[in-house]
Amino acid sequence: MLKRAAILATLVLLTVQLFAQQQLAYCNLINLDQGYTPIWSKGMDKEKPYYFRIEALNENGQSKLSDLIKAE
């Protein structure tokens, strides 16, 4: 039990939500313990503007969703 608690204490997840034309286009959980994880989707079009929001999760709860940020 103690070992599991130590592992959970280092676990941080991010929820990444990608929006296109005010509709949720993509949502993914990223485990930061595994290092950098690029977000990639075949359904994205480079001519369209995309926006994203991020939320952090861990054993203590979750953060508020960030404001919409334009991806450039």
Secondary structure, 3 states (H helix, E strand, C coil): CHHHHHHHHCCCEEEEEEEECCEEEEEEEEEHHHCCCCCCCCCCCCCCCEEEEEEEEECCEECCCCCCEEEC
